[in-house]
Amino acid sequence: MGIMRQLGIAVYPDHSSLDEIKEYLQQAHQVGYTRIFTSLLQLAGNDGEDNLVKFRAMIAAANELGFQTIVDINPTLFKELGVSYDHLDFFHELGVWGFRLDEGFTGKEEAQMTRNPFGLKVEINMSAGTNYLESIMSYHPDTDNLLGCHNFYPQAFTGLSDEYFDQYSRPYRQHNLHTAAFVSAPSAQLGPWPVSEGLPTMESDRNRPIATQVQHLLLTGMVDDVIIGNAFASVDELKAAAASFYAPVPQLTVDLIPDATETERAIVLDGIDGQHLYRGDASAYLLRSTLTRIKYGKVAIPARPVTGDFHRGDVIVVNDGYARYKGEMQIALTDFPNDGRRNVVGRITNADLPLLAGIKPWMAFRLVTAGA
């Protein structure tokens, strides 16, 4: 039985008060968050029992709001807590949805744990890039209870490259496993360790707006769940990430020129029923959304002065000079000359420009302005 994709937050009870966490849970719950990541790795040591009391209270508060909680753990902590891979009562009594193995066993233990009587989810580390998953699969796990989740990277310049993210994620897609990865809230400061340089999975996401990070993960096609790795994201950041995650089609952010006409704005932002469709017989030079010319083909679209060649990311409306194609919305994919029959009315933002490669022929998408 498939798992619904989820948007999540991370909380760290050993670094926050219970009241702060409860307020954060309420804020996230109100805008559609349903999943929680937290780390039990900090329980090791003398304060473990005191911290565990806070964890239990946090998980109980989250469960009341309908959240599903995954706790990060490793084999060493299994031993310290007196937990055995064939007796998972501890996690069941803790009230969690499941646990994430930051470090794994041999594969046999993971497979056995997926067949637990409580339906607990066993989430494994997708960022290792080894044959770990294949080892688990060779022991025939219950794949309904086997999940994958990438790491996050507190230290700047240590996150996964886009290429390795794709390479490490593909085996999980091939086995139809539910997957997750992390984005970072620019204003948030808390993580499991005393470093606050963001907590994304991919290094390219570290300094992007949070909505762009979410869109980036989704456009990879490798991720079901997106989790904000650091706390506490602001209300605006929670809303922006949720709007991006729950958008029915991918969204790219555009900066329109100040004097864009009402018609040009409508063509770009409204498209047809709020969307564009990337024409399937694709050009190397232009992404074409042709249906807008049906609606706007008879509306005057005066030519604008030519100010130079087109560049990748330019948002274009075909003007009166190209009568048959007037009203078509286009996005430049590479540099080519401007002969005056197309108006540059905006540009994909620098943050979102790399995401343009993720919009494929016959894909529906939206263009939105910042803050929309």
Long-range contacts (C-beta under 8 A, 24 or more apart in sequence): 1-144, 2-178, 3-147, 3-178, 3-224, 5-224, 5-225, 6-33, 6-34, 6-35, 6-68, 6-224, 6-225, 7-32, 7-33, 7-34, 7-35, 7-225, 7-226, 7-227, 7-241, 7-242, 7-245, 7-246, 8-33, 8-34, 8-35, 8-36, 8-37, 8-180, 8-225, 8-226, 8-227, 8-228, 9-33, 9-35, 9-36, 9-37, 9-227, 9-228, 9-231, 9-233, 9-238, 10-36, 10-37, 10-38, 10-182, 10-191, 10-199, 10-227, 10-228, 10-229, 10-230, 10-231, 11-36, 11-37, 11-38, 11-58, 11-231, 12-38, 12-39, 12-42, 12-190, 12-191, 12-192, 12-231, 13-38, 13-51, 13-54, 13-55, 13-57, 13-58, 14-42, 14-47, 14-51, 14-54, 15-190, 15-192, 16-190, 16-231, 16-232, 18-54, 18-57, 18-58, 18-61, 20-232, 21-58, 21-61, 22-58, 22-61, 24-231, 24-232, 25-61, 25-62, 25-65, 25-67, 26-65, 27-235, 27-238, 28-238, 29-65, 29-66, 29-67, 31-238, 31-239, 31-242, 32-242, 32-245, 32-246, 33-67, 33-238, 33-242, 34-66, 34-67, 34-68, 35-67, 35-68, 35-69, 35-70, 35-97, 35-180, 35-225, 35-227, 36-62, 36-67, 36-68, 36-69, 36-70, 37-69, 37-70, 37-72, 37-100, 37-149, 37-182, 37-227, 37-229, 38-69, 38-70, 38-71, 38-72, 39-71, 39-72, 39-192, 40-71, 40-72, 40-73, 40-77, 40-81, 40-99, 41-72, 41-73, 41-74, 41-77, 41-102, 41-192, 42-192, 43-77, 43-80, 43-81, 44-76, 44-77, 44-80, 48-80, 55-94, 56-94, 56-95, 59-94, 59-95, 59-96, 60-95, 63-95, 68-97, 69-95, 69-96, 69-97, 70-96, 70-97, 70-98, 70-99, 70-100, 70-121, 70-123, 70-147, 70-149, 71-96, 71-98, 71-99, 71-100, 72-99, 72-100, 72-102, 72-192, 73-99, 73-100, 73-101, 73-102, 74-101, 74-102, 74-103, 75-101, 75-103, 75-104, 75-105, 76-103, 85-109, 85-110, 85-112, 85-113, 86-112, 86-113, 88-113, 88-116, 88-118, 88-120, 89-118, 91-118, 91-120, 92-118, 92-120, 96-120, 97-121, 98-122, 98-123, 98-145, 98-147, 99-123, 100-124, 100-125, 100-147, 100-149, 101-125, 102-151, 104-128, 104-132, 106-135, 107-132, 107-135, 107-136, 107-138, 107-139, 108-139, 110-136, 110-139, 110-141, 110-146, 111-136, 111-137, 111-139, 111-140, 111-141, 112-139, 114-141, 114-142, 114-143, 114-144, 114-145, 114-146, 115-141, 115-142, 115-145, 116-145, 119-145, 120-145, 121-145, 121-146, 121-147, 122-146, 122-147, 123-147, 123-148, 123-149, 123-180, 124-148, 124-149, 125-149, 125-150, 125-151, 126-150, 126-151, 126-168, 126-169, 126-172, 126-179, 126-181, 127-151, 127-160, 127-168, 127-201, 128-168, 129-164, 129-167, 129-168, 133-171, 133-172, 133-175, 134-171, 137-175, 143-175, 143-176, 143-177, 146-177, 147-177, 147-178, 147-179, 147-180, 148-172, 148-177, 148-178, 148-179, 148-180, 149-179, 149-180, 149-181, 149-225, 149-227, 150-179, 150-180, 150-181, 150-182, 150-201, 151-182, 151-201, 152-182, 152-184, 152-191, 152-199, 152-200, 152-201, 152-229, 153-199, 153-200, 153-201, 153-203, 154-191, 154-193, 154-195, 154-196, 154-197, 154-198, 154-199, 155-195, 155-197, 156-197, 156-198, 156-206, 157-203, 158-203, 159-200, 159-201, 159-202, 159-203, 159-204, 159-205, 159-206, 160-201, 160-202, 160-203, 161-202, 161-203, 161-204, 162-202, 162-204, 162-220, 165-201, 165-202, 165-220, 165-222, 166-220, 166-222, 169-220, 169-222, 169-223, 170-222, 172-222, 173-221, 173-222, 178-224, 178-225, 179-222, 179-223, 179-224, 179-225, 180-223, 180-224, 180-225, 180-226, 180-227, 181-217, 181-222, 181-223, 181-225, 181-226, 181-227, 182-226, 182-227, 182-228, 182-229, 183-210, 183-213, 183-214, 183-217, 183-226, 183-227, 183-228, 183-229, 183-241, 184-210, 184-213, 184-228, 184-229, 184-230, 185-210, 185-228, 185-230, 185-231, 185-232, 185-233, 185-234, 185-237, 185-241, 186-210, 186-237, 187-233, 187-234, 187-237, 188-228, 188-230, 188-231, 188-232, 188-233, 188-234, 188-237, 189-230, 190-230, 190-231, 190-232, 191-229, 191-230, 191-231, 196-230, 198-229, 198-230, 199-229, 199-230, 200-229, 201-229, 204-354, 208-351, 209-240, 209-253, 209-351, 210-237, 210-240, 210-241, 210-244, 211-240, 211-241, 211-243, 211-244, 211-251, 211-253, 212-244, 212-253, 212-349, 212-351, 212-352, 212-355, 213-241, 214-241, 214-244, 214-245, 215-244, 215-250, 215-251, 215-252, 215-352, 215-355, 216-354, 216-355, 216-358, 218-244, 218-245, 218-250, 219-250, 219-355, 219-358, 219-359, 220-358, 247-366, 249-275, 249-363, 249-364, 249-365, 249-366, 250-355, 250-358, 250-359, 250-363, 250-364, 250-365, 250-366, 251-365, 251-366, 251-367, 251-368, 252-348, 252-352, 252-355, 252-356, 252-359, 252-365, 252-366, 252-367, 252-368, 253-348, 253-349, 253-351, 253-352, 253-367, 253-368, 253-369, 253-370, 254-315, 254-346, 254-347, 254-348, 254-349, 254-367, 254-368, 254-369, 255-346, 255-347, 255-349, 255-369, 255-370, 256-315, 256-345, 256-346, 256-369, 257-344, 257-345, 257-346, 260-345, 260-346, 261-301, 263-296, 263-299, 263-300, 263-301, 264-301, 264-317, 264-343, 264-345, 265-345, 266-296, 267-292, 267-296, 267-317, 267-327, 267-329, 268-315, 268-317, 268-329, 268-345, 268-346, 268-367, 269-367, 269-368, 269-369, 269-372, 271-329, 271-366, 271-367, 274-366, 275-364, 275-365, 275-366, 276-329, 276-364, 276-365, 276-366, 276-367, 277-362, 277-363, 277-364, 278-359, 278-360, 278-361, 278-362, 278-363, 278-364, 278-365, 279-361, 280-361, 280-362, 281-361, 282-361, 283-333, 284-333, 284-334, 285-332, 285-333, 285-334, 285-336, 286-316, 286-330, 286-331, 286-332, 286-333, 287-330, 287-331, 287-333, 287-356, 287-359, 288-328, 288-329, 288-330, 289-328, 289-329, 289-330, 290-325, 290-328, 292-327, 292-328, 292-329, 293-318, 293-325, 293-326, 293-327, 293-328, 294-327, 295-327, 296-326, 296-327, 297-326, 297-327, 299-327, 301-326, 301-327, 301-343, 303-340, 303-341, 303-343, 304-343, 304-344, 306-338, 306-339, 306-340, 307-338, 307-344, 308-338, 309-335, 309-336, 309-337, 309-338, 310-335, 310-336, 310-337, 310-338, 310-342, 310-344, 311-335, 312-353, 312-356, 313-347, 313-348, 313-353, 313-356, 314-344, 314-346, 314-347, 315-344, 315-345, 315-346, 315-347, 315-348, 315-367, 316-342, 316-343, 316-344, 316-345, 317-342, 317-343, 317-345, 318-342, 318-343, 319-343, 331-356
